[in-house]
Amino acid sequence: MWNDIKSNLSSARVYLLEFLIINLIVILLIIIIIGSFAIEAWLIALLIFFSIILLFFLGRKRKKELEDIKRTINNIRQNVYQEPEEIKLGKNLSILEGDIKLMFEKEKEDIENMKRLQRVRSEFLGNVSHELRTPIFAIQGYLETLLGGALNDVKVNKYFLEKANQHTVNLNNLLNDLIDISMIESGEMRMSFRYFKVDDYLKNFVNEMAPFAKEKNLELVYHPSNERLQLFGDKDRLRQVMNNLVQNAIKYTEKGKIEIFVEEEEKSGKIIIKDTGIGIPDEDLNRIFERFYRVDKARSRAEGGTGLGLAIVKHIVEAHGSKVEVKSKLGEGTEFSFRLKK
């Protein structure tokens, strides 16, 4: 019992200064008003006695509140609570209870984000290993076949060498894309934002890409925009965006055309790339910007896709303060678009 009394009084030490000041003021008032030392002594002793009792009860209350707080924090550390509503404190601690609930939600969110990032990291490393292994094994297989005697066979030696060379190109593309992704996510990719005439920019781009479309008997069409329209962005990085989007459109379009046009808006210009290709299933639309995610895995690898192109597109466009939008219907085609500031 004595230990409890000492413990409660110890908890009340935070109020000691206030009590001393109040008692001193009351004692001075007693001395001034009454003027009799004997009566003053009794009153002062009584005042001190009741002050000690009050300190005891205040200390006990504060001790209980501190124990509740400690228990709650320990429960959070030991993952006892699943939802913030499970956290309960006394009425006098309602404000603190709200803050602890917010802290619990933030900690829970941070833990979930860490787990998600760990999963993403593991998936990324697994995907990188797989993507690197594929061309390396293919090159190794072709070279071993050539060294095993096919080098002297004029019917297959050139074919094998061409195949091995194509895989080295794919490997180089993959490494370049990995470097770009790494630089973007680490913040090391520098942007050079300037105003440029979008009409001239897209005309030049289409002229360069037209031969690739022609190889598949596709038409690459640019619908001229306002010649005076200037948009704000990094022309080199935007070229990566356009390259990826147009190359994908050519890759996944068997007949028809790819169209590029600009819709001028009040504060921006909307660049649109539209094709008449195979389209993207609804269930894949939300995942196409994930790293290494492929709708048609076999075809993407066969045509040299790295699986990082749209992830790079997403990052670069977001660095311009914009967002890539996509609309698609199976068998009818796909439309990608993004906005740049005027």
Phi, psi and omega per residue, in radians:
M1 nan -0.774 3.127
W2 -1.068 -0.652 3.107
N3 -1.119 -0.661 3.094
D4 -1.131 -0.717 3.136
I5 -1.096 -0.818 3.120
K6 -1.075 -0.712 -3.127
S7 -1.117 -0.741 -3.137
N8 -1.182 -0.734 3.109
L9 -1.144 -0.620 3.109
S10 -1.118 -0.679 3.114
S11 -1.160 -0.428 -3.110
A12 -1.533 0.073 -3.095
R13 -1.073 -0.462 -3.124
V14 -1.129 -0.396 -3.136
Y15 -1.666 -0.026 -2.985
L16 -1.065 -0.762 -3.114
L17 -1.075 -0.777 3.126
E18 -1.082 -0.723 3.125
F19 -1.129 -0.714 3.127
L20 -1.085 -0.732 -3.141
I21 -1.151 -0.796 3.135
I22 -1.091 -0.793 3.131
N23 -1.080 -0.690 3.137
L24 -1.103 -0.730 3.125
I25 -1.128 -0.769 3.137
V26 -1.125 -0.728 3.131
I27 -1.076 -0.769 3.116
L28 -1.083 -0.699 3.100
L29 -1.123 -0.695 3.104
I30 -1.083 -0.782 -3.134
I31 -1.080 -0.743 -3.095
I32 -1.231 -0.743 -3.023
I33 -1.366 -0.823 -3.012
I34 -1.501 -0.932 3.071
G35 1.454 -0.105 3.119
S36 -1.746 2.114 -3.044
F37 -1.095 -0.698 -3.105
A38 -1.096 -0.807 3.137
I39 -1.182 -0.675 3.126
E40 -1.049 -0.732 -3.110
A41 -1.087 -0.759 3.117
W42 -1.127 -0.756 -3.130
L43 -1.132 -0.695 3.141
I44 -1.152 -0.739 3.119
A45 -1.106 -0.733 3.116
L46 -1.113 -0.708 3.116
L47 -1.081 -0.778 3.134
I48 -1.125 -0.682 -3.140
F49 -1.082 -0.870 3.140
F50 -1.169 -0.523 3.095
S51 -1.146 -0.695 3.117
I52 -1.144 -0.725 3.114
I53 -1.091 -0.765 -3.140
L54 -1.117 -0.712 3.084
L55 -1.067 -0.663 3.129
F56 -1.044 -0.858 -3.102
F57 -1.202 -0.662 3.079
L58 -1.120 -0.700 3.110
G59 -1.117 -0.709 3.126
R60 -1.123 -0.721 3.122
K61 -1.126 -0.784 -3.132
R62 -1.135 -0.679 3.128
K63 -1.066 -0.744 3.135
K64 -1.119 -0.722 3.133
E65 -1.124 -0.728 3.118
L66 -1.124 -0.672 3.113
E67 -1.138 -0.672 3.096
D68 -1.097 -0.740 3.142
I69 -1.134 -0.793 3.135
K70 -1.081 -0.760 -3.138
R71 -1.085 -0.736 -3.138
T72 -1.108 -0.783 3.141
I73 -1.116 -0.730 3.100
N74 -1.107 -0.676 3.100
N75 -1.111 -0.658 3.092
I76 -1.132 -0.756 3.131
R77 -1.084 -0.605 -3.076
Q78 -1.636 0.204 3.103
N79 1.001 0.638 3.103
V80 -1.244 -0.683 -3.103
Y81 -1.523 2.448 3.055
Q82 -1.821 -0.540 -3.134
E83 -2.268 2.616 -3.128
P84 -1.080 -0.464 -3.122
E85 -1.131 -0.318 3.138
E86 -1.308 -0.269 -3.127
I87 -1.425 2.075 -3.122
K88 -2.261 2.270 3.018
L89 -2.218 3.033 -3.132
G90 -1.164 2.945 -3.124
K91 -1.050 -0.657 -3.109
N92 -1.241 -0.207 -3.121
L93 -1.942 0.402 -3.065
S94 -1.075 -0.687 3.126
I95 -1.144 -0.783 3.117
L96 -1.129 -0.637 3.099
E97 -1.040 -0.739 3.099
G98 -1.087 -0.737 3.133
D99 -1.144 -0.693 3.137
I100 -1.157 -0.668 3.094
K101 -1.099 -0.738 3.098
L102 -1.107 -0.718 3.100
M103 -1.093 -0.731 3.130
F104 -1.080 -0.790 3.129
E105 -1.089 -0.733 3.137
K106 -1.144 -0.742 3.128
E107 -1.126 -0.720 3.124
K108 -1.106 -0.734 3.121
E109 -1.127 -0.741 3.126
D110 -1.095 -0.713 3.132
I111 -1.128 -0.755 3.107
E112 -1.073 -0.717 3.122
N113 -1.132 -0.695 3.114
M114 -1.121 -0.725 3.105
K115 -1.123 -0.725 3.141
R116 -1.128 -0.757 3.122
L117 -1.115 -0.626 3.101
Q118 -1.145 -0.720 3.097
R119 -1.120 -0.763 3.135
V120 -1.078 -0.733 3.138
R121 -1.094 -0.789 3.138
S122 -1.109 -0.766 3.113
E123 -1.095 -0.714 -3.117
F124 -1.106 -0.798 3.134
L125 -1.113 -0.698 3.103
G126 -1.126 -0.731 3.132
N127 -1.159 -0.738 3.126
V128 -1.068 -0.783 3.137
S129 -1.038 -0.760 -3.118
H130 -1.170 -0.771 -3.102
E131 -1.162 -0.593 3.090
L132 -1.288 -0.674 -3.085
R133 -1.124 -0.643 -3.069
T134 -1.027 -0.978 -3.141
P135 -1.208 -0.573 -3.131
I136 -1.135 -0.789 3.111
F137 -1.118 -0.669 3.137
A138 -1.119 -0.799 3.121
I139 -1.073 -0.772 3.134
Q140 -1.056 -0.729 -3.131
G141 -1.125 -0.771 3.134
Y142 -1.127 -0.743 -3.122
L143 -1.155 -0.712 3.120
E144 -1.104 -0.685 3.114
T145 -1.118 -0.746 3.120
L146 -1.112 -0.792 -3.139
L147 -1.178 -0.434 -3.133
G148 -1.390 0.007 3.088
G149 2.352 -0.338 -3.099
A150 -1.233 -0.254 3.140
L151 -1.074 -0.534 -3.117
N152 -1.583 -0.019 3.139
D153 -1.661 1.845 -3.051
V154 -1.150 -0.301 -3.129
K155 -1.303 -0.466 -3.046
V156 -2.163 -0.346 -3.003
N157 -1.048 -0.786 -3.136
K158 -1.151 -0.702 3.141
Y159 -1.058 -0.792 -3.141
F160 -1.133 -0.707 3.110
L161 -1.116 -0.717 3.103
E162 -1.102 -0.720 3.107
K163 -1.125 -0.768 3.106
A164 -1.078 -0.724 3.123
N165 -1.105 -0.707 3.127
Q166 -1.091 -0.674 3.115
H167 -1.208 -0.557 3.055
T168 -1.179 -0.617 3.063
V169 -1.113 -0.803 3.115
N170 -1.053 -0.721 3.132
L171 -1.120 -0.732 3.108
N172 -1.109 -0.725 3.108
N173 -1.084 -0.732 3.126
L174 -1.085 -0.805 -3.132
L175 -1.110 -0.695 3.098
N176 -1.094 -0.739 3.127
D177 -1.169 -0.663 3.090
L178 -1.094 -0.703 3.103
I179 -1.115 -0.743 3.127
D180 -1.094 -0.812 3.126
I181 -1.041 -0.776 -3.137
S182 -1.079 -0.765 -3.139
M183 -1.164 -0.683 3.127
I184 -1.134 -0.850 -3.049
E185 -1.267 -0.424 3.097
S186 -1.561 -0.096 -3.134
G187 1.400 0.197 -3.102
E188 -1.518 -0.228 3.133
M189 -1.355 2.012 -3.110
R190 -1.470 2.443 3.101
M191 -1.906 2.489 3.100
S192 -2.110 1.616 -3.068
F193 -1.485 2.257 3.093
R194 -2.599 2.790 3.003
Y195 -1.405 2.427 3.115
F196 -2.527 2.684 3.108
K197 -1.353 1.923 -3.014
V198 -1.180 -0.527 -3.131
D199 -1.130 -0.853 3.097
D200 -1.091 -0.723 -3.108
Y201 -1.043 -0.840 -3.093
L202 -1.288 -0.578 3.074
K203 -1.056 -0.827 3.127
N204 -1.091 -0.715 -3.127
F205 -1.109 -0.797 -3.119
V206 -1.121 -0.692 3.106
N207 -1.047 -0.637 -3.133
E208 -1.308 -0.583 -3.064
M209 -1.564 -0.291 -3.068
A210 -0.958 -0.739 3.137
P211 -1.036 -0.586 3.140
F212 -1.188 -0.644 3.090
A213 -1.223 -0.670 -3.107
K214 -1.094 -0.562 3.123
E215 -1.034 -0.475 3.117
K216 -1.822 0.267 -3.122
N217 1.032 0.636 3.094
L218 -1.879 2.708 3.120
E219 -1.846 2.185 3.069
L220 -1.800 1.939 -2.989
V221 -1.996 2.300 3.005
Y222 -1.972 2.186 3.102
H223 -1.619 1.900 -3.042
P224 -0.936 2.488 3.119
S225 -1.888 -3.017 3.080
N226 -1.006 2.080 -3.084
E227 -1.074 -0.447 -3.095
R228 -1.578 -0.139 -3.087
L229 -1.155 2.152 3.088
Q230 -2.040 2.345 3.106
L231 -2.046 2.806 -3.020
F232 -1.878 2.102 3.129
G233 3.133 3.111 3.083
D234 -1.626 1.897 -3.030
K235 -1.070 -0.690 -3.115
D236 -1.163 -0.792 -3.141
R237 -1.205 -0.624 3.095
L238 -1.158 -0.495 3.067
R239 -1.142 -0.647 3.049
Q240 -1.055 -0.736 3.135
V241 -1.069 -0.887 -3.112
M242 -1.111 -0.720 3.115
N243 -0.999 -0.870 -3.110
N244 -1.097 -0.781 -3.084
L245 -1.196 -0.759 -3.124
V246 -1.248 -0.707 3.101
Q247 -1.089 -0.687 3.070
N248 -1.107 -0.720 3.135
A249 -1.068 -0.759 3.112
I250 -1.138 -0.740 -3.087
K251 -1.083 -0.700 -3.028
Y252 -1.826 0.337 3.058
T253 -2.089 2.164 -3.115
E254 -1.675 -0.526 3.102
K255 -2.659 2.683 -3.135
G256 1.945 -2.336 -3.049
K257 -2.692 2.859 3.017
I258 -2.033 2.231 -3.113
E259 -2.002 2.473 3.069
I260 -2.220 2.247 3.085
F261 -2.652 2.910 -3.096
V262 -2.148 2.234 3.029
E263 -1.780 2.050 -3.123
E264 -1.423 2.227 3.111
E265 -2.019 3.136 -3.042
E266 -1.043 -0.806 -3.063
K267 -2.085 0.084 -3.062
S268 -2.700 3.013 3.005
G269 -2.138 2.289 -3.102
K270 -1.765 1.976 3.123
I271 -1.576 2.237 -3.041
I272 -2.162 2.315 3.033
I273 -2.080 2.030 -3.036
K274 -2.179 2.355 3.122
D275 -2.240 2.974 3.096
T276 -1.955 0.659 -3.038
G277 -1.449 -2.768 -3.008
I278 -1.317 -0.301 3.125
G279 1.439 3.017 -3.109
I280 -2.166 2.269 3.101
P281 -1.026 2.578 -3.122
D282 -0.988 -0.681 -3.082
E283 -1.208 -0.261 -3.133
D284 -1.721 -0.227 -3.022
L285 -1.044 -0.644 -3.103
N286 -1.369 -0.117 -3.046
R287 -2.043 -0.097 -3.010
I288 -1.146 -0.325 3.140
F289 -1.605 0.035 3.075
E290 -1.310 2.588 3.122
R291 -1.132 2.274 3.104
F292 1.211 0.139 3.099
Y293 -1.434 2.239 3.137
R294 -2.200 2.361 3.055
V295 -1.271 -0.837 3.113
D296 -2.025 1.561 -3.009
K297 -1.075 -0.812 -3.079
A298 -1.103 -0.774 -3.094
R299 -1.199 -0.696 -3.131
S300 -1.050 -0.777 -3.132
R301 -1.208 -0.683 -3.106
A302 -1.096 -0.561 -3.103
E303 -1.736 0.192 3.001
G304 1.529 0.269 3.129
G305 -1.249 2.478 -3.138
T306 -1.623 -0.302 -3.093
G307 1.452 0.086 -3.120
L308 -1.979 -0.134 -3.023
G309 -0.999 -0.885 -3.102
L310 -1.249 -0.490 3.049
A311 -1.129 -0.713 3.093
I312 -1.146 -0.742 3.088
V313 -0.969 -0.861 -3.112
K314 -1.018 -0.824 -3.102
H315 -1.127 -0.764 -3.099
I316 -1.156 -0.772 3.134
V317 -1.113 -0.717 3.109
E318 -1.140 -0.549 3.070
A319 -1.158 -0.339 3.067
H320 -1.589 0.181 3.141
G321 1.263 0.469 -3.083
S322 -2.246 -3.008 -3.106
K323 -2.541 2.444 3.096
V324 -1.437 2.231 3.077
E325 -1.909 2.543 -3.121
V326 -2.421 2.370 3.037
K327 -2.227 2.430 -3.111
S328 -2.749 2.582 3.029
K329 -2.365 2.319 -3.132
L330 -1.024 2.272 3.112
G331 1.397 -0.092 -3.101
E332 -2.025 -0.467 3.110
G333 2.256 3.134 -3.062
T334 -2.365 2.580 3.100
E335 -2.292 2.089 3.031
F336 -1.858 2.545 3.119
S337 -2.675 2.716 3.052
F338 -2.718 2.773 -3.083
R339 -1.925 2.543 3.002
L340 -2.181 2.548 -3.118
K341 -1.212 2.521 3.075
K342 -1.436 nan nan
